Structures are given as structure tokens and as C-alpha cells.
Amino acid sequence: MPQTNSVPTPHALPLAGLRVVEFTHMVMGPTCGMVLADMGAEVIKVEPIEGDRTRHLLGAGAGFFPMFNRNKKSVAIDLHQPEGAAVARKLALSADVVLENFKPDTMTKYGLDYAALSAQNPKLIYVSHKGFLPGPYEHRTALDEVVQMMGGLAYMTGRPGDPLRAGTSVNDIMGGMFGAIGALGALIQRGITGRGQEVQSALFENNVFLVGQHMLQFAMTGQPAAPMPARISPWGVYDVFTAGDGEQIFISAVSDAQWVTFCQVFELADLKADPKYATNNDRVRERGVLLPVLRERLGRYPAAEIARLMETHQLPYAPIRKPEELFDDEHLLATGGLADMTLPDGPHAGETSKATLFPFTMDGQRLGVRLSPPMLGSHTDALLADLGYDPVGIQALRQARAVG
């Protein structure tokens, strides 16, 4: 049966009752917070009075805030004001987990570093998201693109001599996910020992982990890994083809059994009978001859017919999709892979959009959207009251511009 987009009841979510305070911006830290929030934690996003800068980014950054800040509360605090920093420390000390992704020593200035907070709350788990783990590079300013360039990923993605970053924020997103994995491990250990700890996750080290398979490819073969567009494919048929109607489609046949079926489906009896193409390794060696023949033969079919035949015979294939086309993907819609949420900022603020959910289920359900990405400071008063501030004290903080 298709799964619905229902959200598990609060007691069913694994991190229900856990408080997380995040001092983060951009993508990496907010991703970590989103993982914990989707799994049921109360995640409180501390923003400057003017708001997280990603609320108002243009172009490729326009999706950052709504994507990575759902299921969170927002409190606006000016850490530069002594009264604001004091509020932030009180809030952080109420947390089980604190997240941050600022430059080294930034949090120390406000008494929000792990050493200061853990001295008062030894059970605290503190997750730092950095460009680099401690070492020679730790004071460099890092971005996803920076570490992709220096960490081999852009080299592998682009054509020879033309390094190209990946088409999404892979290191930021995965770095945040590894931070969340570390936090979950620390929570389990705290349950055993009663003590918290500091967890660190870093963009550069994440990127190196991603290209580790290519490093070991060199160790195993003695041959440097070629950029993906110039790679020696391990499969004879594994490429993008242009159909007769001009549409592109990815087609593959990665086993000898699939090759036999592929030849039968597309009436390629002569290729099936040719000993040059008998095994996958034979086809790899003959790719330069084989692929032009396949392009010409497959070019006689419209893309929809190729897809139908590949689907019918359980051969791997894929249409070439653009991100915006995924809003209407029948599988995502049928299985609850997209959830409604309200956009918080920009020209479409207040409108409803679909958001992508984590690609796993728990107890047969997807982890849904309980809270749309928050408006700036929309939970400030309630959270301050929870910390013991009365209305007069909250108003005084607001007049001092310590909170928003």
C-alpha cells in the first residue's frame, strides 16, 4: 500500500523531549539541526536581530532557509549586546545539545563555547561544524566550493582541465548529517556515562571522505582516477542517449544477462551474436565502437518507447529530470516523499510549497513537517518566558535591542 504523508505523533518520534539550541547559519549547521528536528527534537534557532542572512539570499541560495530550517523555533538575539549574550547563555544551558558553525573562537567571545557551557552543564553535547578539523588549515575560510576544489571532488566532476563543483551543496549537507550522527552517538554514550562531549564535523574532511573511493582506486591499481567525464566506465552500456524525438535518457546494461535482454528488446541480434561484445569487460574494451552503433539504433525510438521497454523488461534507465519537475513526480507524491509547508520569507512568503523529506521511514512513516520554517523571532517571547523572564523583563530586553 502507498505510504501516507502522516506525521508520527510526538511521543512516537525518537528525539521527542530533547532540546537543541542552534547557533548556525548557511547550510551545514542548519542541516544538522534539521535532522534532529525532523526526528522530534525541539530545535531552537538563535538568529541575529536582522535574521539569518540566508532568509534573503538570491539565486542558488534562495532555497537554503526554507529547505534546512523546518520543524524549528526562532528566537532573535543580539549576541553583541551583553544582555543578549546572557540570554543566549541561559538558553544554551537549558539544552541537551548545542550546535554552532562559526569561525574558530567566535563562540568563546560570548561565553558560548563548549568549555564554558560544559563547566556548568557537564551533560551538554556540543556539536561544532567547521571548515576544517583542528590542524594547519583550521583558520582558513571554507565554503563548499573551496573544499570541493582542494579536496579532489571538483576535479572528478568536471572535464579534464575544467574542474566543476557538484550541482548541490554536498559537503555542507553531508557535513551537517555527520554532525547529527555524532550527536546521536554522543546521546547514546551520555545515557551510559551521564556525561556529554564535544563533536566536531568539517567540510574538508567530509569532502575527502567522499573521494576516498578514488584514492583507494589509485592505491589498488596504481592508476590515477580520471575525471568522471573522461573515466573508464566499468560497464559497457552505461550512458546518456538521445532518442528519436530529441529527448535524452540514461540507459544501462551492467550484467551479461541484462545485455542479452537489452539486445532482445531492441532487436540487436547482430550485436548479441558478435563475440566482441560477449562479456561486460569485452564491451568496455569496445565502447568506442559499440556506443556509436547503439546511439544510431536507439535514435530510431522515441524516449517514451525506450522507457516503456526498459521498464517492462526491468532494465535500469532514467529520464533526465530538472529539479522543478520533481514536484510532480508520481512516486514521490504516492509515497509521501513531499510534504506541504509554508514559505517564511521572500516574494512568496505565506504561500504553500512542497518540501522534500528525509529518505527513510521510521515505524513505516516518513518524518514530516510539524513546523514550517519559522518567521524571524516568532518564538522569542514564549522561549524567554520559559527561561523565567516576565513580560517586563522581556520588554526591557527588547528596548535594549538585546532581543527581537
KELUM-912001 format. One record per atom (N, C-alpha, C): x, y, z; residue in one letter. Coordinates in steps of 0.02 Angstrom, whole numbers, plus 32768, in hexadecimal, padded with zeros to 4 digits. Atoms other than C-alpha are relative to their C-alpha. Example, Ala and Ser with C-alpha at 12.3 -4.5 7.8 and 13.67 -1.06 7.14 Angstrom:
2
802D7FC58000a;82677F1F8186a;802D803C8000a;7FD67FC57FFDs;82AC7FCB8165s;7FD980378025s;
This chain:
404
802A7FC58000m;800080008000m;802D803F8000m;7FD97FC37FFEp;804080B17FDDp;8001801D8047p;7FFB7FE27FBEq;80808108807Aq;7FE380467FFEq;801B7FBD7FFDt;802781A580B0t;80348030801Bt;7FD27FCD7FE8n;8079824980DFn;7FF080138048n;80127FF07FBCs;8039823E8190s;803E8007802Bs;7FC87FF47FD3v;80AA827D821Av;7FF77FD7803Fv;800880277FC3p;80CC820782ACp;7FEC802C803Bp;80127FDA7FC5t;807F823F8350t;803F80108027t;7FC27FEA7FE0p;80FD829F83BDp;80227FCB802Ap;7FE080317FD5h;811A82108438h;80227FC97FD7h;7FE480358029a;8145819E83A5a;804280147FE0a;7FC27FE8801Fl;81D3820B8365l;803A7FF2802Fl;7FCB80197FD4p;827A81CB83A6p;80228035802Bp;7FDE7FCC7FD9l;82BE827383E2l;7FD0802F8023l;80317FD77FDBa;821E82B8842Fa;8018800B8047a;7FEA7FEF7FBDg;8248831384D0g;8048801A8003g;7FBB7FE88002l;82F9833F849Al;800080497FEBl;7FFA7FB98013r;832483F98494r;8043800D7FDFr;7FC47FEE8026v;83A184368412v;7FFF804B7FF4v;7FF97FB9800Fv;83DD84EA8407v;803680077FCBv;7FCF7FFB8036e;843285158364e;801380487FF1e;7FE47FC08014f;84A285AA8341f;80207FF47FBBf;7FE780148041t;84B385898288t;7FE5802D7FC9t;80167FDB803Ah;84A185D681DDh;80157FD97FC1h;7FF2801F8041m;84B185A88124m;7FE17FBA7FFEm;801D8042800Ev;849E84EA8105v;80177FCA8031v;7FE580397FDBm;8511847A816Bm;7FE07FF88045m;801D80047FBDg;84DA84A1821Dg;7FB47FF77FFFg;804880098005p;842284B781EDp;7FEB7FBA7FEBp;801080458013t;8425840B819Bt;80017FD2803Ct;7FFC80297FC3c;845D83BC823Ec;7FC2800C802Bc;803A7FF17FD9g;83D284168299g;7FC07FE37FE2g;803B801B8021m;835283DF8218m;7FFB7FB5800Am;800280497FF4v;83838328822Cv;7FE37FF28045v;8017800B7FBCl;8368833382E7l;7FB780178009l;80457FE77FFCa;82C8839A82D2a;7FCF7FD07FE0a;802D802E8022d;827B83238255d;7FF57FC1802Ad;8006803C7FD6m;829C829682D1m;7FDE800E8043m;802A7FF27FC6g;823782F08355g;801B802F8033g;7FE37FD27FCEa;82AF836183B5a;7FE080457FFAa;80117FB98001e;827B841083E7e;804080257FEDe;7FC47FDE8018v;82F884738381v;7FF2804B7FFEv;80077FB87FFAi;830B852C83AAi;803880217FD9i;7FCF7FDF802Ak;836285928325k;800B8047801Ak;7FEF7FBD7FE9v;83BB862B836Bv;801880297FC4v;7FEF7FD58039e;83BF86B482E8e;801380468017e;7FF57FBA7FF0p;8406876382EAp;7FC080297FF7p;803C7FD68002i;838987F182FAi;7FE8800A7FB8i;80127FF58047e;838E880C823De;7FEF7FBF7FDDe;80118041801Dg;83758752821Eg;803B7FDE7FDFg;7FCE80278025d;83DC86C781D1d;8004801B7FB9d;7FF77FE28043r;8427870C8131r;7FE37FD57FC8r;801A802A8036t;83EB867580CFt;7FB6800A7FF5t;80477FF1800Br;833886B280E5r;7FF780297FBFr;80097FD08036h;83598730805Bh;80337FF87FC7h;7FD2800C8036l;83DA86E27FE8l;7FDA7FFA7FBDl;801D80068043l;83B986E87F2Dl;801E7FC47FDCl;7FE38033802Bg;83DB866B7EA3g;80017FBC8020g;7FF980457FE7a;841D85C17ED8a;7FF87FFB804Ba;800780017FB8g;841285F47F8Fg;7FB880098018g;80447FF07FECa;8357861A7F8Da;7FDE7FC68024a;802080397FE0g;832A856A7FC4g;80207FEB8041g;7FDC80167FC4f;83A5855F8056f;7FD38002803Ef;80247FFB7FC1f;833885A180E3f;7FC37FD38003f;803B802B7FFAp;8293854B80BAp;80117FB67FFFp;7FEF80468003m;82EB84A78095m;801A7FE58043m;7FDA801B7FC7f;835684978132f;7FE980188044f;80157FE47FBFn;82F184ED81BAn;7FB87FEF8013n;804280157FEBr;824B849281C5r;80037FDF8045r;800780207FBEn;820D844B826An;802980218037n;7FD87FDC7FCFk;826C84D282C9k;7FD9803D801Ak;80187FC17FE4k;824285668339k;803680357FF6k;7FD07FCA800Bs;829386108321s;7FFE8031803As;7FF97FCB7FCEv;82D3868683A6v;803580307FE6v;7FD17FCD8019a;8328872A8376a;8025801E803Ba;7FD57FE77FC9i;83BA875A83E7i;803D80227FE3i;7FC27FDE8014d;844687D883D1d;80377FED8030d;7FCA80187FD5l;84DF87818416l;803280378010l;7FD07FCA7FF4h;85428824840Ah;7FED8029803Eh;80177FDD7FC4q;84D9886D8497q;800B7FD2803Dq;7FF4802B7FC5p;850E882D8543p;7FC07FDF8019p;803F801E7FEAe;845788138571e;7FEA7FC87FD1e;801280338030g;843C87B184D2g;802B7FC18008g;7FD480397FF5a;84D4874284EFa;7FEC7FDA803Fa;801580217FC3a;84958720859Fa;7FC17FD67FF4a;803B80268011v;83EC86EA855Av;80137FC17FD9v;7FEA80398029a;8443867A84DBa;80217FCA802Ca;7FDF80327FD4r;84AC86278564r;7FCB7FDB8029r;803580207FD8k;8411860785CDk;7FDA7FCE7FD5k;8023802D802El;83BA85BB8537l;802B7FC37FF1l;7FD380388011a;845285508509a;80067FD0803Ba;7FFA802B7FC6l;845E850F85BBl;7FC17FD8800El;803E80277FF8s;83AA84D385B0s;7FFD7FC67FCEs;8002802F8038a;83D88465851Ba;80227FBE8011a;7FDC803F8001d;840A83B08507d;803980027FCFd;7FCF7FFC8036v;846883D98467v;800480487FE8v;7FF47FBE801Ev;84B5847B8428v;80257FF57FBEv;7FE180038042l;84E384908370l;801D80447FEFl;7FE57FC1801Ae;855485148324e;802A7FF37FC2e;7FD48007803Bn;85AE85338280n;801F80437FEEn;7FDF7FC1800Bf;860E85D58295f;804C7FF77FFFf;7FB780038003k;86C685FE8281k;801C7FED8044k;7FE280127FC0p;873C85BA8305p;8004803D802Fp;7FFC7FCE7FCBd;8736861F83A8d;7FC580308003d;80397FD37FFFt;8694867A8379t;7FD57FF5803Et;802D80107FC8m;862C862083FCm;802180108044m;7FDC7FF17FC2t;86B3863A8481t;7FF580488015t;80097FB97FF0k;869A86F78477k;7FC1800C8028k;80417FF57FE0y;85E986E384B6y;7FF47FCF803Ay;800980317FCBg;8607865A8537g;7FD37FC77FEBg;802C8034801Cl;85AD85DF84C5l;80287FC67FE4l;7FD780388017d;863E856984A3d;7FF57FC3802Cd;800C803E7FDBy;863F84B584DDy;801E80028046y;7FE080007FBFa;86BA84D3856Ba;7FD680278033a;80267FD67FD2a;8651855E85B7a;7FBD7FE08012a;8042801C7FF4l;85A9850885A4l;80037FBD8025l;7FFB80427FE0s;85E0845985D6s;801780058048s;7FED7FF77FBAa;862D849E8676a;7FC38007802Ca;803E7FF87FDAq;857B84C886ACq;7FCF7FC77FF3q;802D80378012n;852484378654n;802A7FC77FE2n;7FD480368019p;8595839D8647p;7FDC7FCF7FD2p;8026802F802Ak;8509833D85EFk;7FF6801C7FB9k;800D7FE08040l;850983B6855Cl;80277FDE7FC8l;7FDF8016803Ei;852F837584ADi;8005803C7FD3i;7FF07FC38024y;857F83FA8442y;801C7FED7FBBy;7FEC80148044v;858C83E68384v;8018803D7FDAv;7FE17FCA8027s;860384598326s;80077FEA7FB7s;7FFA800C8047h;85FB84628269h;803280327FE4h;7FC97FD58014k;869A84A7821Dk;80137FF47FB7k;7FE5800C8042g;86F384BA8178g;80337FC78001g;7FCB80327FF9f;8783844D81B5f;80047FEB8049f;7FF180167FBCl;87A583E3824El;804180218017l;7FC47FDE7FE7p;882F842882C0p;803F7FE87FDEp;7FC380108024g;88D3842F8263g;8018803C7FD7g;7FE37FC88025p;8937849981E7p;7FCE802B7FDBp;80307FDA8028y;889C84CE8185y;7FC8801F8029y;803D7FF37FDAe;882584F08215e;7FEA80497FFFe;80127FB98000h;882A85AF8207h;7FF080197FB9h;80157FEB8043r;880885B1814Cr;7FB480087FFEr;80477FFA800Ct;875E85EC8113t;7FEC7FCD7FCCt;80148037802Da;8706855880C3a;7FB9800A7FE8a;80428006801Dl;8672854A8050l;7FFC7FBC7FDFl;800780408023d;862B84B07FFBd;802B7FFF7FC2d;7FD97FFE803Ee;867C84E87F59e;804B7FFE800De;7FB980007FEEv;872385077FAEv;80197FB9800Cv;7FE880437FF0v;873084577FF3v;7FF77FCF7FC6v;8006802A803Cq;86EF84097F52q;803C80097FD3q;7FC67FF3802Bm;877D845D7EF5m;803F7FE1801Dm;7FC180177FE3m;880784307F70m;7FFC7FB68014m;800880447FE8g;87BE83857F9Dg;7FF37FCE7FC9g;800480318036g;87B883347EF0g;7FBB7FF57FE2g;8042800D801Al;86FC83367ED7l;7FF280277FC0l;800B7FD8803Ca;86F683C57E59a;80297FE37FC6a;7FD780208033y;8784836F7DFAy;7FDC7FC37FE3y;8021803C8017m;871F82CF7DF2m;7FBF800E7FDBm;80417FF0801Dt;867C83247DC0t;8007801F7FBBt;7FF97FDB803Fg;86BC83937D33g;80257FD97FCBg;7FD7801C8036r;870C836E7C8Er;8049800C800Er;7FB87FF47FF5p;87CB83607C89p;801180497FF3p;7FED7FBA8007g;8810840E7CA4g;7FC88030800Eg;803A7FD47FF4d;876484527CD2d;7FDD7FEA8040d;801F80167FC1p;874184317D8Cp;7FBB80208009p;80467FEA7FFBl;868884407DB5l;7FE47FE88043l;801F80147FC1r;863184427E5Er;7FC27FD77FF2r;803D80278005a;85A483C77E7Ba;7FC4802F7FFFa;803A7FD6800Cg;84F684087E54g;7FD5800E803Dg;80237FF07FC2t;84BD84117F0At;803480058038t;7FD17FF27FC9s;850A84397FB4s;80127FC08024s;7FF680447FE6v;854983897FD0v;80277FFF8041v;7FD880027FC3n;85CC83AE8055n;7FDC80228039n;80277FE07FCBd;8560842880B6d;7FCB7FD1801Bd;8038802B7FEBi;84CE83AF80B9i;801A7FC28024i;7FE6803D7FE0m;8534831380DFm;80278011803Fm;7FDD7FEC7FC2g;85A08372815Dg;7FD080098039g;80347FF97FCDg;850183A081BAg;7FE57FBD8016g;801980437FF0m;84C582EC81B0m;80327FDB802Cm;7FCE80207FD6f;856A82AD81F7f;8000801F8046f;80067FE17FBFg;8558832D8283g;7FC77FE28027g;8039801F7FDFa;84AD82E482A9a;800E7FB88014a;7FED80447FEEi;84F2823382A5i;802B8000803Fi;7FD77FFA7FC4g;857682698322g;7FD78011803Eg;802B7FED7FC8a;84F182BA838Fa;7FD87FC48019a;8027803B7FECl;8488821A838El;802C7FCE8026l;7FD2802C7FDDg;852081B383BFg;8010801A8045g;7FF07FE27FBFa;8549822D844Aa;7FC57FFA8030a;803B80087FD6l;84968224848Al;7FFC7FB9801Cl;800080457FE7i;84A281678496i;80357FF78036i;7FCA80077FCEq;8548817384F1q;7FEE80258040q;80157FDB7FC4r;850081F78567r;7FD07FD68029r;802E802C7FDCg;8478817B8593g;80247FCB8028g;7FD980337FDDi;8500810385CAi;802C80208037i;7FCF7FE17FD2t;857E817A861Dt;7FE4803A8027t;801B7FC47FDFg;8511820F864Cg;8024803F7FEDg;7FD97FC48013r;858C828785FAr;7FF7800E7FB6r;80027FEA8046g;858482EB855Ag;804680027FE3g;7FBF7FFA8022q;8610831084E0q;7FF980307FC6q;80007FD6803Ce;8643837D844Ee;80097FD47FC2e;7FFC80218041v;8629833E839Dv;801580347FCCv;7FEC7FD28036q;867E838E8307q;7FF67FDE7FBDq;800880168045s;8652837C8250s;801B80377FD3s;7FDF7FCE8029a;86AC83D281C1a;7FF67FF47FB6a;800B80038048l;869283FA8109l;80377FDB7FDBl;7FC7801C8025f;874083CB80CDf;80047FB5800Bf;7FFB80487FF1e;874583248126e;7FC57FDA7FE2e;803980208020n;869682FD80E6n;800F7FF67FB5n;7FF180068047n;86D083208034n;80337FC97FF3n;7FCD80348009v;876982B18048v;7FE17FBB8009v;8023803F7FF9f;86F782278086f;7FDB7FEE7FC0f;8025800C803El;868F823A7FE8l;802D7FE77FC8l;7FD480158037v;872582267F75v;802E7FC68015v;7FD680377FE8g;8772819B7FDFg;80017FC47FD2g;80028039802Eq;873981187F61q;8030800A7FC7q;7FD17FF38037h;87A2816D7EDBh;80487FFE8019h;7FBD80087FE3m;883881767F4Fm;80137FB78003m;7FF280477FFBl;882A80BC7F6Dl;80027FDF7FBBl;7FFA80198045q;880F809F7EB3q;804980067FE9q;7FB97FF68011f;88BE80E87E9Cf;802B7FCF8027f;7FD9802F7FD7a;8901807E7F2Ca;7FFC7FB97FE4a;800A80448019m;88B87FE17EDEm;801E7FF47FBBm;7FEE800A8046t;88E57FFF7E28t;804180227FECt;7FC57FD98014g;897780797E28g;7FF080347FCBg;80147FD08033q;891480E17DABq;7FD58037801Fq;80297FC97FE5p;88D1818E7DD8p;7FB97FFB7FE6p;80467FFE8015a;8814819B7DD3a;7FF580397FCFa;800E7FCC8032a;87DB81FA7D39a;7FC180258012a;803F7FDC7FF6p;875782827D43p;7FC57FDA7FE3p;803980288015m;86A9823A7D2Fm;7FF180057FB5m;800F7FFE8049p;868C827B7C7Dp;80337FDB7FD6p;7FCC80238026a;872F82277C48a;80107FBC801Ea;7FF2803E7FDCr;8723818E7CB7r;7FFE7FC37FD1r;800980418020i;873880DC7C7Di;7FC67FDE8025i;803C801B7FDFs;868A809B7CA1s;800B7FB6800Fs;7FFD80487FF2p;867F7FF37CF8p;7FCA7FD87FDCp;803880218021w;85E47FCD7C8Fw;800080107FB5w;80007FF68049g;85D47FB67BD4g;7FC9802F7FE9g;80397FD58013v;852880087BC4v;7FEB8025803Fv;800A7FD97FC3y;851980947C43y;800980497FEEy;7FF57FBD801Bd;84F9813E7BF5d;7FBD80227FF1d;803A7FD98014v;848081C77BC1v;7FFA7FFC7FB4v;800D80058048f;843181AF7B15f;7FCA80327FEDf;80337FD3801Bt;83CA82247AA8t;7FD07FD77FD6t;803480268023a;832681D77A6Ea;7FED80237FBFa;80137FE58041g;82D581F379C5g;7FDA80418003g;80257FC17FF8d;826982817A09d;802980378020d;7FD47FCD7FE4g;82FF82DE7A4Dg;80067FFE804Cg;7FFC80067FB7e;82DF82AD7B03e;803D7FD58012e;7FC780277FE7q;8372826C7B68q;7FE87FCE8035q;801280347FD0i;836B81CD7BD0i;803F7FD98011i;7FC780287FE9f;83EB816F7C38f;7FED7FB67FFAf;800C8048800Bi;83F980B67C09i;803D7FD98018i;7FC7802A7FEBs;8462802C7C54s;7FED7FB77FFAs;800580497FFCa;847F7F727C49a;80417FEA8020a;7FC280087FDAv;84FC7F467CD0v;80147FB7800Cv;7FEE80477FFAs;84F97E897CCBs;7FF87FDF7FBCs;80068024803Fd;85087E097C40d;7FB87FEC7FF3d;804780128008a;84557DD17C61a;7FD8803D7FE8a;80237FC48016q;84197E857C4Fq;801180107FB7q;7FEC7FF48045w;847B7E957BADw;7FD77FD47FD0w;8027802D802Av;84237DFD7B64v;7FB880197FFAv;80447FE68002t;83797E437B95t;7FFC80407FD8t;7FFE7FC08024f;83A77EEF7B54f;80027FF57FB5f;7FFC800F8048c;83D67EA77AAAc;7FBF7FE37FE5c;8040801C8016q;83357E447AA1q;7FCA80367FFCq;80347FCC7FFDv;82C87EDA7AD1v;800680307FC5v;7FF67FCD8033f;83167F507A52f;80177FE27FBDf;7FF38022803Fe;832E7ECE79C8e;8049800B7FE8e;7FB87FF9800Fl;83ED7ECF79CEl;80217FBC7FFBl;7FE880458004a;84077E19799Fa;80487FFD7FE7a;7FBC8002801Ad;84A57E40793Dd;803480128035d;7FD27FEE7FCAl;84F67E9379D5l;80047FC98035l;800180377FD0k;84BF7E077A47k;802B7FC67FE9k;7FDB8039801Ca;850F7D8779D4a;804A800F7FF7a;7FBB7FED800Dd;85B27DE879BFd;802C7FEF803Cd;7FD680137FC7p;863B7D997A2Dp;8026803B801Ep;7FDD7FC57FE4k;868B7E457A40k;7FDA801C803Dk;80297FE37FCCy;85FB7E707AB5y;7FE57FCB8031y;801B80397FDBa;85E67DCA7B0Fa;7FFB800D804Ba;80017FF37FB7t;86127E057BBFt;8003804B800Ct;7FFF7FB97FEFn;86077EA97C1An;8046801E7FF4n;7FBD7FE5800An;86C47EBF7C19n;801080067FB6n;7FF87FF98049d;86C37E9E7B5Dd;7FDE80407FE8d;80257FC58015r;86407F257B49r;802280408017r;7FDA7FC57FE8v;86A67F9D7BB3v;803A800F7FD1v;7FC77FF6802Er;873D7F827B43r;7FE9801A7FBCr;80197FED8043e;86D07F9F7AA9e;7FD0803B8003e;80317FCA7FF9r;866D80347AEBr;800580337FC7r;7FF77FCF8035g;86B880A77A69g;7FDF7FED7FBFg;80228019803Cv;866E803B79DFv;7FB67FF4800Ev;804480157FEFl;85D27FFD7A39l;7FD0803B8009l;802E7FCA7FF0l;858980A17A77l;7FE680267FC3l;801C7FDF803Bp;857C80F879CEp;7FCB7FD67FDDp;8032802C801Ev;851E8060798Cv;7FBF80038028v;803C7FFD7FD6l;84A880627A20l;7FDD80437FFAl;801F7FBD8007r;848B811E7A0Er;7FD780037FC0r;80247FFE8040e;845981077959e;7FC17FD48003e;803A802E7FFDr;83E58072797Dr;7FCA801B8030r;80317FE77FCFl;839380BD7A17l;7FE180427FEAl;801B7FC2801Ag;837C816179BCg;7FC37FF67FD4g;803C800E8028r;82F1810C795Ar;7FC17FFD802Cr;803980067FD2y;8283810379F6y;7FF380428023y;800E7FC77FD4p;822981907A52p;80117FED8048p;7FEA800C7FBCa;825F81A37B07a;7FCC7FD98028a;803580227FDBa;81B6816A7B4Ba;7FFF7FB57FF1a;800080468013e;81C380C77AEBe;803D7FDC801Ee;7FC5801D7FE0i;827480A87B28i;7FF27FF4804Ai;800F80077FB8a;823A80C77BDBa;7FCF7FC6800Ca;803180367FF7r;81A580527BC5r;80207FBC7FFAr;7FDF8041800Bl;82117FC57B82l;80317FF08039l;7FD0800C7FC9m;82977FDB7C07m;7FDA7FEE8040m;8028800E7FC4e;82127FDF7C90e;7FE27FBA7FFDe;802280408007t;81B67F487C4Dt;802F7FC6800Dt;7FCF80377FFBh;82547EDF7C49h;8031800A803Bh;7FDA7FF47FC3q;829A7F237CEEq;804A800E7FF3q;7FBD7FE8800El;83337F727CA1l;80088045801Dl;7FF77FBF7FE0p;837F80087CF9p;800280397FCDp;80027FC5802By;835780B07CA9y;7FE8803B802Ay;80197FC57FDCa;832C81627CDBa;7FF480387FCFa;800A7FC28025p;82DE81FA7C8Bp;802F8035801Dp;7FD67FC97FE8i;834882987C99i;7FD280378019i;802F7FD27FE1r;82E883047D13r;802280408019r;7FEC7FC27FE0k;82F883B87D4Ek;7FE280018046k;801A80017FBBp;82E183DC7E08p;7FB780148005p;80447FE97FF9e;823E843A7DEFe;7FCD7FCC7FE9e;802E80348018e;81F383A37D96e;7FF07FCD8036e;800B80327FCBl;8201833C7E36l;7FC48010802Cl;803D7FF07FDBf;8170839A7E85f;7FC67FD57FE9f;80378027801Dd;810083327E13d;80107FB67FF8d;7FEC80468008d;815B828C7E21d;7FCD7FD28020d;8036802B7FE8e;80D882047E32e;80157FD5803Be;7FE9802A7FC9h;814281987EA4h;800480288041h;7FFA7FD67FC5l;816A82267F1Dl;7FBB8012801Cl;80437FED7FEAl;80B4825A7F22l;7FDB7FC4801El;8024803C7FE8a;807481A87F3Ba;801B7FE68042a;7FE1801D7FC5t;80EE817B7FC4t;800A80328039t;7FF87FCE7FCBg;80E8821C802Ag;8045801B8005g;7FBC7FE57FFFg;819682547FF9g;8004804B8000g;80047FB77FFFl;815C83097FEEl;7FCB80158032l;80307FE87FCEa;8104836A8077a;7FF4804A7FF7a;80117FB98004d;80AB8410807Bd;802080278038d;7FEA7FD27FCDm;80F984A180D6m;7FF680477FE6m;800B7FBA8011t;80E4855E80D9t;804380237FFAt;7FC27FDC800Bl;816F85C98091l;8003803D802Fl;7FFE7FCD7FCCp;81AE86458115p;801480467FE7p;7FE37FC08014d;820286D080B1d;7FFB80097FB4d;7FFB7FF38048g;821687218007g;7FBD80107FE1g;803D7FEB8023p;8195874C7F83p;7FC77FCF8006p;803580327FF9h;813686AA7FA1h;7FF27FED8048h;800C800D7FB9a;813186B5805Fa;7FB67FF4800Da;804580117FF0g;8094866680A3g;7FE07FCE7FD1g;801B8031802Fe;807A85F7800Ce;80167FBA8013e;7FF080467FF1t;807A853A8017t;80297FE27FC8t;7FD780238031s;80FF84D27FC1s;800B7FB98019s;7FEB80437FEDk;8132841C7FC1k;804980028015k;7FBB80067FE9a;81D183F0801Fa;80157FB78000a;7FE780458001t;823E8356800Ft;800E7FE88047t;7FF6801D7FBEl;824582E380A6l;803D7FD28001l;7FC8802F7FFBf;82CF827380E8f;7FEE7FBE7FDEf;800E803B8029p;82E081D6807Ep;7FFD7FBF8027p;8008803E7FDBf;82B481588104f;7FBF80048027f;803C80037FD6t;8220811F816Bt;80137FE68045t;7FFA801C7FBDm;821080FB8224m;7FBB7FE78014m;803F80207FF0d;81898084825Bd;7FCE80077FC7d;80297FFE803Bg;8149808981A9g;7FE980447FEAg;80167FBC8011q;8136814681A2q;803B802D7FEFq;7FCF7FCC800Fr;819681D58155r;800080348039r;7FFC7FCB7FCEl;81D3825D81CBl;7FEA80417FDFl;801F7FC98024g;816582EF8199g;80108044801Bg;7FF87FBA7FECv;815783AA81B1v;7FCC800F8036v;802C7FEC7FC9r;810F83D7825Cr;7FFB804B8004r;7FFD7FB77FFFl;8145848D8254l;801E80187FBFl;7FE27FE2803Bs;816084F181B6s;803C802A8015s;7FC77FD57FEDp;8204855481B0p;7FE6803F8022p;801D7FCB7FD7p;81EA85DA8234p;800B80467FE4p;7FF57FB9800Bm;81D28693821Cm;803480178033m;7FCB7FE77FD4l;826186F6826Bl;7FE480128045l;80117FEF7FBBg;825086F98328g;7FB97FEE8015g;8046800E7FF2s;81A386AD8325s;7FF57FDC8043s;800780237FC1h;81C6864A83C4h;802780228039h;7FD67FDF7FCFt;822E86CB8422t;7FDD80078043t;80217FF27FC0d;81AE86FC84A6d;7FF27FBF8026d;8012803E7FDFa;8175864A84CBa;803F7FDF801Da;7FC380207FE8l;8228860A84DCl;801E8026803Al;7FE67FD97FC8l;825E869A854Bl;7FD57FF5803Fl;802B800F7FC7a;81C7867C85BAa;80117FBC801Ea;7FED80427FE9d;81FA85C685C4d;804080028029d;7FC27FF97FDBl;82A485FF8602l;7FF880288041l;800D7FDC7FC1g;82528665868Eg;7FFB804A7FF9g;80077FB9800Ay;824987128642y;7FB680138002y;80467FE97FFFd;81A88770866Cd;7FF680337FC8d;800C7FD18037p;815487E785F0p;802780418006p;7FDB7FC27FF7v;81AA887E863Dv;80497FF57FECv;7FBA800F8011g;8255882B862Dg;80097FF67FB5g;7FFC800A8048i;823287F88579i;7FFD80437FDCi;80057FBE801Fq;81FE88A9854Eq;804080288009q;7FC17FDD7FF4a;829D88ED859Da;80367FE77FD1a;7FCE801C802Fl;830788778535l;7FF380187FBAl;80117FEA8043r;82A988AC849Ar;8012804A7FF7r;7FF07FB88004q;82C0896584C0q;804C80097FFBq;7FB77FFD8005a;837A894484D5a;801A7FE27FC0a;7FF08022803Fr;837788EC842Cr;802C7FC4800Ar;7FDC803D7FF3a;83BF8853847Ea;7FDC7FC47FE1a;802780348021v;833187EA8437v;7FD180217FCEv;802E7FE58032g;82BB87FE83A4g;7FBD7FDE8002g;
